[in-house]
Amino acid sequence: MKRTLVFTSLLFTMHASSQNAIFNGGNGDGYSYNGYAEVAANIFNGGSGDGWATAGIMVSLPVHFTYFKVKLTGASVLLEWETYSEQNADKFEIERSDDGVHFKYLGTVAATGAANVRTTYQYRDILPLAGDNYYRIKQIDDNGNFTYTPVRMLSLDKLHTLTLLVYPQPANDKVMIRLPSVLNGRNVVLNVINSGGGLEKQLINYNTRTDNSIVLPVGQLAKGIYFLHVHSGDKVFVSSLVID
């Protein structure tokens, strides 16, 4: 038995917690079947597969997710996730960010509370941002407890997106990221995105030095192609990254 619910975007007038975790996952999308819940403001340096393996925190989750993904459909962004068991679940709150750090509330989807039944949910963001759109879901229980899903990112065209210089490539230990002089001394947010749109690694409010360089350790990343997004003010700087 499978149910599908479709919701559309609401006005962006409510705000949720801006706390975020950092996921340094291995071979996988950061969200395999597991019993680990994200705890806000904690750092998860996972192993092979789920990105949460070394959290050291295990709880009995009221909702077990199968997947969470986002995709562009026309001019809107479709969020879709599936659960295979729900107990004492109340609702899902959808949050969006333009930098992967500061999230704002978009809307709410009611949970069915169906135990041992796969249920597919959908939410459509009809007014996505120009540039990077980071999404996460806040699952809230009947008693007010909550957990977050890993972050998913989808990028739309943005005219002032600029290119980063990243070397060496392919990399296996660390890379040097050279930023333009306009960012000298400014705080930036660096996000490493995997090919599936998942947030793998994040440096928040990194203050660039006079040489405008960032040394990024990549030894924990699995082999493959990634994308680097550096946010500073209204500018976004991007580059691809190959891990060998």
Secondary structure, 3 states (H helix, E strand, C coil): CCEEEEEECCCCCCCCCCCCCEECCCCCCCCCCCCCCCCCCCEECCCCCCCCCCCCCCCCCCEEEEEEEEEEECCEEEEEEEEEEECCEEEEEEEEECCCCCEEEEEEEECCCCCCCCEEEEEEECCCCCCEEEEEEEEEECCCCEEECCCEEEECCCCCEEECEEECCCECCEEEEECCHHHCCCEEEEEEECCCCEEEEEEEEEECCCCCEEEEECCCCCCEEEEEEEEECCEEEEEEEEEC
